[in-house]
């Protein structure tokens, strides 16, 4: 008696892939994509940051710049608080002041330097000594003397906008006994006493730092690099702009 053996039937998946090959390619692509998922901030924060620089460059730079600027002010306040412990037990931390530095770091510093460094690298490309020197002259000879007073003026305006009603500042070293509830008087005082010193100190810090940056730091990391140097710089600016001020 002759027996018949049924031929093996192709699986449903094979049938679908034979009739609809584009579905199979999409499935394999999704499987491959899951293996190369976005890195976790907790497992590899540096790789996560690099990925965010590629996908969301402006947002990433704004957030990191704000955090670093605010941290610089906290460093300044911590140092001052430690020096005052011997004479006072009052908690002098001003979180609104830290918030001001954070806001300026996010919405003023990061977008401005992002655009400025990008333009410098496009207009003066190259890694030779001549190109680096020209970028450095433009950055510290043109940009820094304009941006430093802009930052200090913006900080002063934020102070007056966010200060409690009726609160003003008197400078211990103000010979004219100005009470700086007057915005114009406060701006004039800071432009006269703070801006020149800030520019000179800034040159001593930023000229060697920027020379290194223009020589070896890739473009997308330049804002992060300058923000790391800016951590110390913002601590200095916080001290410089608040030295001798007494809240009344």
C-alpha positions in Angstrom: 0.0 0.0 0.0 1.5 3.3 -1.1 1.8 6.0 1.7 1.9 9.7 1.1 4.0 12.1 3.3 2.8 15.6 3.6 5.4 18.2 2.5 6.4 20.5 5.4 4.4 23.7 5.3 6.3 27.0 5.4 5.8 28.9 8.6 3.5 31.9 8.7 6.5 34.3 9.1 8.2 32.9 6.0 5.1 33.3 4.0 4.7 36.9 5.1 8.3 37.6 4.3 8.1 36.1 0.9 5.0 38.1 -0.1 5.9 41.2 1.9 9.7 41.6 2.0 9.5 45.2 3.1 7.9 44.0 6.4 10.8 41.7 7.1 13.3 44.4 6.4 11.5 46.8 8.8 11.4 44.1 11.5 15.2 43.4 11.2 15.9 47.1 11.2 13.9 47.6 14.4 15.7 44.7 16.1 19.1 46.1 15.1 18.0 49.6 16.2 17.1 48.3 19.7 20.6 47.0 20.2 22.0 50.5 19.5 19.6 52.4 21.8 20.4 55.7 23.2 23.0 55.5 26.0 21.8 56.0 29.6 22.8 59.1 31.5 23.5 56.9 34.6 25.5 54.2 32.9 27.6 56.4 30.6 27.0 60.1 31.2 29.8 61.3 28.8 28.4 59.1 25.9 24.9 60.3 26.7 26.1 63.9 26.6 27.8 63.4 23.2 24.7 61.8 21.8 22.6 64.8 23.0 25.0 67.2 21.4 24.3 65.5 18.1 20.5 65.3 18.5 19.8 68.5 20.5 22.9 70.7 20.4 21.4 74.1 21.5 19.2 72.6 24.3 22.1 70.5 25.7 24.5 73.5 25.7 21.9 75.7 27.3 21.1 73.3 30.1 24.8 72.5 30.9 25.8 76.1 30.7 23.0 77.1 33.2 24.0 74.3 35.6 27.7 75.3 35.5 27.0 79.0 35.9 24.7 78.4 38.9 27.3 76.1 40.4 30.0 78.8 40.1 27.8 81.1 42.1 27.2 78.4 44.7 31.0 77.9 45.0 31.5 81.7 45.6 28.7 81.8 48.2 30.1 78.7 49.9 33.6 80.2 50.2 32.2 83.4 51.6 29.9 81.6 54.0 32.9 79.6 55.4 34.9 82.8 56.0 31.9 84.3 57.9 31.3 81.3 60.1 33.6 82.7 62.8 31.6 86.0 63.1 28.1 85.0 62.2 25.8 81.9 62.4 23.3 83.3 59.9 22.7 81.3 56.8 23.6 83.7 54.0 22.9 81.5 51.0 21.0 83.5 48.4 19.2 81.0 46.1 17.6 83.7 44.0 21.1 85.0 43.2 22.1 81.5 42.1 19.0 81.3 40.0 20.0 84.5 38.3 23.3 83.1 37.3 21.6 79.9 36.1 19.2 81.9 33.9 22.0 83.9 32.4 24.1 80.9 31.7 21.2 79.1 29.9 19.6 82.0 28.0 22.5 84.4 27.4 25.9 82.7 27.7 25.2 79.4 25.9 23.3 80.7 22.8 25.7 83.6 22.4 29.0 81.6 22.6 27.4 78.8 20.5 26.8 81.3 17.6 30.1 83.1 18.2 32.4 80.1 18.2 30.5 78.6 15.2 31.1 81.8 13.3 34.7 82.0 14.3 35.4 78.5 13.1 33.7 79.1 9.8 35.3 82.5 9.1 38.7 81.5 10.3 39.1 77.8 9.8 42.3 75.7 10.3 44.5 74.6 13.2 47.7 76.4 12.3 49.3 79.0 14.5 48.1 81.9 12.4 44.4 80.7 12.4 44.5 80.1 16.2 46.1 83.5 16.8 43.5 85.3 14.7 40.6 83.6 16.4 42.1 84.4 19.8 42.5 88.1 18.9 38.9 88.3 17.7 37.6 86.4 20.8 39.5 88.2 23.5 40.1 91.5 21.7 36.6 92.0 20.4 34.1 89.6 21.9 35.3 89.6 25.6 35.3 93.4 26.1 31.7 93.6 24.8 30.2 90.5 26.4 31.6 91.0 29.9 29.7 94.3 30.4 26.7 92.8 28.7 26.6 89.9 31.2 27.1 92.3 34.2 24.4 94.6 33.0 22.0 91.7 32.5 22.8 90.4 36.0 22.1 93.9 37.5 18.8 94.2 35.7 17.7 90.7 36.9 18.7 91.7 40.5 16.4 94.7 40.4 13.6 92.8 38.7 13.8 89.9 41.3 14.6 91.9 44.5 11.8 92.2 47.1 9.9 95.5 47.0 11.7 98.2 49.0 15.0 96.2 49.2 18.1 98.1 48.0 21.9 97.7 48.2 24.5 100.0 49.6 28.1 99.6 48.7 30.6 99.7 51.5 33.1 101.3 49.2 30.7 103.8 47.6 32.0 107.3 48.5 28.9 108.9 47.2 26.7 106.8 49.5 24.5 105.6 46.7 21.6 103.4 47.5 21.3 101.1 44.5 17.6 100.7 44.4 18.2 103.1 41.4 19.0 100.8 38.5 20.9 103.5 36.6 23.1 104.3 39.6 23.7 100.6 40.2 24.7 100.0 36.5 27.0 103.0 36.5 28.7 101.8 39.7 29.3 98.4 38.3 30.5 99.6 34.9 32.9 101.9 36.7 34.2 99.5 39.4 33.5 95.9 38.3 33.8 95.8 34.5 37.4 97.0 34.0 38.7 94.6 36.7 36.6 91.7 35.2 38.0 92.3 31.7 41.6 92.3 33.0 41.2 89.2 35.2 39.3 87.6 32.3 42.2 88.1 29.9 44.6 86.4 32.4 42.2 83.4 32.5 40.7 83.2 29.1 43.6 83.9 26.8 45.5 80.7 27.6 42.3 78.7 28.0 41.0 79.8 24.6 44.3 79.2 22.9 44.1 75.6 24.0 40.4 75.4 22.9 41.0 76.7 19.4 44.0 74.4 19.0 42.6 71.0 20.1 39.0 71.1 21.2 36.4 69.9 18.5 33.7 72.4 17.6 30.8 70.7 19.3 32.6 70.5 22.6 33.8 74.1 22.7 30.8 75.5 24.6 31.2 72.7 27.2 35.0 73.4 27.5 34.4 77.1 27.9 31.7 76.4 30.5 34.1 74.3 32.5 36.5 77.2 32.6 33.5 79.4 33.2 32.8 77.5 36.5 35.7 79.3 38.1 35.0 82.5 36.1 31.4 82.7 37.3 32.6 82.2 40.9 34.9 85.2 40.4 32.1 87.2 38.7 29.8 86.4 41.5 32.3 87.7 44.0 33.3 90.7 41.9 29.7 91.9 41.4 28.7 91.4 45.0 31.8 92.4 46.9 31.0 95.0 49.5 27.3 95.0 48.9 25.1 95.1 52.0 21.3 94.4 51.7 19.3 97.0 53.6 
